Amino acid sequence: MSNATAVSDATFEAEVVNSSVPVIVDFWAEWCGPCRMIAPILDQIAEEYKGRVKVVKVDVDSNSRTASQFSVMSIPTLLFFKGGKVQDQVVGALPKKMLQEKVEKFLA
């Protein structure tokens, strides 16, 4: 079961922009191999950092408005939000160790 919350164009602002905790947004698609590869890693991060960071997923095929709003051209793209603003981004699949280092830096 996924620890990451699915968000849509309609719920993005409430779940991400207005979140009281930092948020990692995973822009993905069902047909994207690298997206499926990092999904379990993001679920582990969501579990390990529960309460400190929220991990959400945006399916770019059904939520193109949000993807366009943040100029997401390649997937997977991870956007790191704090205080409603993008603080960092990662394009492509990273190994868990590198992603954890990014998260630690993001939360520092």
BELNORFEN-V169590 format. One record per residue. N is the residue number from 1. RES is the residue in three letters. OMEGA is omega in whole degrees, -180 to 180 (none if undefined). BURIAL is b if it has 24 or more other ideal C-beta (glycine too) atoms within 12 Angstrom, else e. Layout:
# BELNORFEN-V169590
n=N res=RES omega=OMEGA burial=BURIAL
n=N res=RES omega=OMEGA burial=BURIAL
This chain:
# BELNORFEN-V169590
n=1 res=MET omega=-177 burial=e
n=2 res=SER omega=174 burial=e
n=3 res=ASN omega=180 burial=b
n=4 res=ALA omega=-179 burial=b
n=5 res=THR omega=175 burial=b
n=6 res=ALA omega=175 burial=e
n=7 res=VAL omega=-178 burial=b
n=8 res=SER omega=174 burial=e
n=9 res=ASP omega=-176 burial=e
n=10 res=ALA omega=-175 burial=e
n=11 res=THR omega=-175 burial=e
n=12 res=PHE omega=-177 burial=b
n=13 res=GLU omega=-179 burial=e
n=14 res=ALA omega=-175 burial=e
n=15 res=GLU omega=-173 burial=b
n=16 res=VAL omega=-174 burial=b
n=17 res=VAL omega=-178 burial=e
n=18 res=ASN omega=-178 burial=e
n=19 res=SER omega=178 burial=b
n=20 res=SER omega=177 burial=e
n=21 res=VAL omega=176 burial=b
n=22 res=PRO omega=-176 burial=b
n=23 res=VAL omega=171 burial=b
n=24 res=ILE omega=-179 burial=b
n=25 res=VAL omega=179 burial=b
n=26 res=ASP omega=174 burial=b
n=27 res=PHE omega=-172 burial=b
n=28 res=TRP omega=172 burial=b
n=29 res=ALA omega=-179 burial=b
n=30 res=GLU omega=-175 burial=e
n=31 res=TRP omega=-175 burial=e
n=32 res=CYS omega=-180 burial=b
n=33 res=GLY omega=179 burial=e
n=34 res=PRO omega=178 burial=b
n=35 res=CYS omega=180 burial=b
n=36 res=ARG omega=-180 burial=e
n=37 res=MET omega=-177 burial=e
n=38 res=ILE omega=-179 burial=b
n=39 res=ALA omega=-180 burial=b
n=40 res=PRO omega=178 burial=e
n=41 res=ILE omega=179 burial=b
n=42 res=LEU omega=176 burial=b
n=43 res=ASP omega=178 burial=b
n=44 res=GLN omega=179 burial=e
n=45 res=ILE omega=178 burial=b
n=46 res=ALA omega=180 burial=b
n=47 res=GLU omega=-177 burial=e
n=48 res=GLU omega=-177 burial=e
n=49 res=TYR omega=-178 burial=b
n=50 res=LYS omega=-179 burial=e
n=51 res=GLY omega=180 burial=e
n=52 res=ARG omega=179 burial=e
n=53 res=VAL omega=177 burial=b
n=54 res=LYS omega=177 burial=b
n=55 res=VAL omega=178 burial=b
n=56 res=VAL omega=-179 burial=b
n=57 res=LYS omega=176 burial=b
n=58 res=VAL omega=176 burial=b
n=59 res=ASP omega=-175 burial=b
n=60 res=VAL omega=180 burial=b
n=61 res=ASP omega=-179 burial=e
n=62 res=SER omega=-180 burial=e
n=63 res=ASN omega=-174 burial=b
n=64 res=SER omega=-180 burial=e
n=65 res=ARG omega=180 burial=e
n=66 res=THR omega=178 burial=b
n=67 res=ALA omega=179 burial=b
n=68 res=SER omega=-179 burial=e
n=69 res=GLN omega=-179 burial=e
n=70 res=PHE omega=176 burial=b
n=71 res=SER omega=178 burial=e
n=72 res=VAL omega=-178 burial=b
n=73 res=MET omega=-179 burial=e
n=74 res=SER omega=176 burial=e
n=75 res=ILE omega=0 burial=b
n=76 res=PRO omega=170 burial=b
n=77 res=THR omega=176 burial=b
n=78 res=LEU omega=174 burial=b
n=79 res=LEU omega=-179 burial=b
n=80 res=PHE omega=-178 burial=b
n=81 res=PHE omega=172 burial=b
n=82 res=LYS omega=-179 burial=b
n=83 res=GLY omega=177 burial=e
n=84 res=GLY omega=-178 burial=e
n=85 res=LYS omega=178 burial=e
n=86 res=VAL omega=179 burial=b
n=87 res=GLN omega=-176 burial=e
n=88 res=ASP omega=175 burial=b
n=89 res=GLN omega=176 burial=b
n=90 res=VAL omega=176 burial=b
n=91 res=VAL omega=-179 burial=e
n=92 res=GLY omega=-178 burial=e
n=93 res=ALA omega=177 burial=b
n=94 res=LEU omega=173 burial=b
n=95 res=PRO omega=-176 burial=e
n=96 res=LYS omega=-177 burial=e
n=97 res=LYS omega=180 burial=e
n=98 res=MET omega=179 burial=e
n=99 res=LEU omega=177 burial=b
n=100 res=GLN omega=178 burial=e
n=101 res=GLU omega=177 burial=e
n=102 res=LYS omega=-178 burial=b
n=103 res=VAL omega=180 burial=b
n=104 res=GLU omega=179 burial=e
n=105 res=LYS omega=180 burial=e
n=106 res=PHE omega=-177 burial=b
n=107 res=LEU omega=-176 burial=e
n=108 res=ALA omega=none burial=e
